[in-house]
């Protein structure tokens, strides 16, 4: 009788081990999954681009190199802690989940081989990367969209006087008009993709300061609330939400404007681009001024988010 119970117990243990192994295998990724990135940058020596991807926790994938349209990009070195040997690349793990990790790889942008010359008006755009890992496996990864410009647009009609970011979810930018001008609008790239993950408020001195203006032109995302402001240690600053009805706006010489940028703390995207302020001076000259959003944005994922991303990518596997 005791022998029978022993065999039953062994059978239950075996079934449990098999079940656990099958469950583990069901969560195992066939290949790393890159998240969506929406980047604008320009050509300069030492420029780097950071990309985020999901990998297996048991076997974190290390990127060996990346190729985009025959342009090879190598990871910058991520050293061990100082008491280990330096200058050895290791995956940069940002967050750990039950079966997966959120990792990043920072690539050096080779200015000598990309199809854009520094100072030119050319643009290099790509949506996919051929990623080769240290285990020899190569995948074709859709990474969103990256735009590399020959130069950053900075007109003399506006002069940046101050900018500051208290954390990765807020950035403020101040500028003064160097001559009388009219701002016809503000252009934001990737608006369809980024959606409400980015929220802007404008303040012009001495115009547009009343609560009526704020109520008329504000379209506030759900995440911009008292809890968000409290968590970020921010105040609800003066200003109005970006809206076409605000423009055109005339500024006299020495009038100033403020641009407040708020970033959703629950964004699943990585983004870093320029907001373009455009218009015409009183002399009739058009101007454009590119303002970097300076978000230092990193995707914020939960276990549920990871499962949804994997399900979408694999068609329902890894459940």
N, C-alpha and C positions, 0 to 999 in steps of 0.2 A: 504493500500500500504506500509506504514511504517513498519507494522508488518511483511509483506512478506520479506522486506529487512533485518529485524532483524533476521528472521529465516535463511535466506540465509547466513548472516554473521556468525551466530552461527554454521551453517553447515560447512562453510569454516574453522572456527577455530577448530572445532572438527576433520575435516579431517586432518588439519595440525598437531594437537596433536597426532592423530593416526599414521600419517606418521612418525613423529619424534620418536615416541615410537618404531615403527617397525624398523626404521633405527638404533636406539640405540640397540635394541635387536639383529639386524643383526651383530653388531660389538662386541657383548658380547661373551667372550670366554667361552666355556663349561668347560675348565680347563686351568690352567697356562701352558705356553709353555717354556720349557727350551732351551736355546741356546746351541751351540756346543762348548765344551771345550777340549783342548788338553794339558794335564798336565803331567809332571814328577815331582816327589818329593821323599823324602826319610824319613825314620822313625826317628823322634826325638820328645822329649817331648814338647808339646805345638804347634805342627804342625797344620796348619789350611788350609782349601781349600774353595775357594770362587766360587760360582756358580750364573749365571745370568739367569733370566727368565722374560717372559712377563706376565703381569697380567692385570685385568680390573682396570681402573682408579677409577671407582665408588666404587669398593670393592677390594682393594689390598689384595692379598692372603699372609698370614703369614705362614711360615714353622714351624711346631711343631717339627718334627724330620725326619731323613732319615735313611733308612735301605738298606744296600748293602750286600747281601749274609750273612744274619743274624748278620751283624755288624751294630750296631746302632750308628748314629752320631747326636749329638745335635748342634743346632745353638749356636754360642757365643752370649752373651748378647749385644744388641745394645741399649744403654741408651738414655733416653730423654735428651733434653738440661738440663743444671745443675739446673735450677730453678724448674724442675719437679722431680718426684721420679726417682731414678736411678735403674739400674739392671733390667729393664723391656724390654723384647725383642719387637722390632717393625720392620716392613719390612724396609730394606734399599733401598729407592727409588733413583735410579741413574739418571733417566731421565723420563720426562712426555711427552706424546703425546696426541692427541685429545681424544682418548677413552681408551688408554692403558698406562701402566707404564713399564719401564725397572727396575727391582728390582734385588737385590742380597741377597744371604744368605751365611754366612761364617760358615762353619762347623768345629767342633773340631775333629781332627783325633785321635781316641782312641788307643793309642799305646799298651794297654793291651789286646785288643780284635781283632785287625786286624791280618790276617794270615801271617804276616811278622815280624821277630824279628830284632831288631836294631843290625846293624853290620853284618848281614847275607848277603848271595848272593841271597836271595829270592826276587821275584817280585810279587806283587799283582796288577792285572789289572782288571778294571771294566768299562763297557760302559753304564750301566743302574743303576738307583736308584729308590727305592720305597719311594716316598715322601708323607708324611702325613702333612696336613695343620691343622691350629688351628680350622677350622670349621668341622674337623673330616673326610674330604674327603682325599682319598689316590689315587695317580696316579703312573703309571710306566713311568718314564721319561728317554729318551735316552739323554745322556749328552755329547756324543763324546767319549773320552777315557782318563782314568786316570791310570797312572802307579806309583805304590808306591814301591820304592826300599829299601832294608835293609840298604844300605849305599850309600854314594856319592863317586864316583870314583875320587881319586885325587892322581896321581902319582908324585914322587919326581923329575922326569926328567924335568918338567916345574915348574916354581915358579911364581905365580901371584904377580906382583909388583905394579899394579895400576888398578883401575877401577872406572868408573864414569858414571852417567846418568844425562843429563841436563833436560830431561823431559821424558814422558812415551813413546816417539817415537824414542829414541836414547840411545844407551849404548856402551861404549868403554871399552875394556879389554886389558891389557898389561901383557906380561909374558916374562921371561928370561929363556934360557936353562941352566940348572945346570950342564950339561955335553954334549959332542958332541952327536947329535942324528939326525935321519931322520924322518921327518913327512911324513907319507904315505897318509894321507887324513884327512878329517873332516866329521864326521857323524852327520846328522841332523834328528831327529825323526819326524814323522808326516808330512813329506815333501809333500805327496800327498794332505793331508787335509789343511795344512796351505798355501801351494802354494806360491804365490808371496807376501803374507802379510809380509814376513820376507825377508830382503835383507842384505847380508853380504859382507864386504870388508876386505881383508887381506893386511897387510903390514909387510914385513920381512926386517930386516936390515942385510946386505946392499943390498939384492937382490930385484928384481921386483919393480922398482921405476919409470920406464919410461912410457911415454904415449903410446908407442907401446904395452907394456904389458897390459896396461889398456884397450886399444881398442881391443886387441886380446881376452881377457878373460872375459870381462864384459858382463853381460846380465842384463840390468837395467830395473826394472819394471816401468810401466808408471807413477806411483805416485811419483817416485824418480826424482824430477825435481827442477828447480830453485824456484818454488813457495813453494814446500815442504821444501826445505832448508831454505827459507826465513821465512816461518811461524814458523819453529822449531828453528829459530835463530842458524842454523848450517852452517858450511862451507863444501865445497866439499873436504873432506879429502883425502890424498894420499892413495893409495892402489888399489887392484884389486878385482873384484868379484870372489866369490868362484867358482872354476871349477876344474874338475878332472885333466885337462892338466897341472895344476900348480904343481902337486905332481909327484914324491917325492921331498921334499925340505930339504936340509941338513943345520943344524944349528951347529955352533961351540959353545963351552962353553962361556957363557955370551952374545951370540947373542940374540936379542930380537924380538918379534913379537907383532903385534897389531891386534886386531879383533874388527871391527866396526860393530855394529848391528843397522839396521834401521827397523822401524815397520810402516806398513801402517796406516795412521790416519783414514782410512775408513774401517778398518777391522771389519767384523761381528762376528769374533770368539774371544774366550778367550783362550790364550795359555801361557804356562809357562813351559819350559823344559830345558834340558841341551844339549849343543853342545859338542860332544866328539872329541877331537884331539887325534889321535892315530899314532903310528909308532914304531920305533925300535932305541934303543941307539946303539952307536958304539961298545958296548960290546956284542951286540946281544940280549939284553933284550927287550921284547915288553913293551910298555907303553900306558896307556890311561889317558886322563885328561878331566874331565867334567867341562865345562864352563856354568854357568847359564846364560840364556839370559837376565834375570832381566828386563823384559819388562813392568811390572806393567800394563799389557794389559787389557783394558776394551773395550768391543764391542762398536762401534760407529754406531748408527742407525739413519736413517731418518724415517719420516712418511711412505714413500714409502717402505723402507726396512721392517718395521713392517708389513705392509699389505702383502708383498710378503711372509714373514715367516709364517704368519697366513694362507694365502692361501695354501701354500705348506703343512702345518700341517693339515689343516681341509678340504683339497680337494676342495677349491674354495668358501668356506663360508666366512662370514665376509667381503664381498665386498660392 
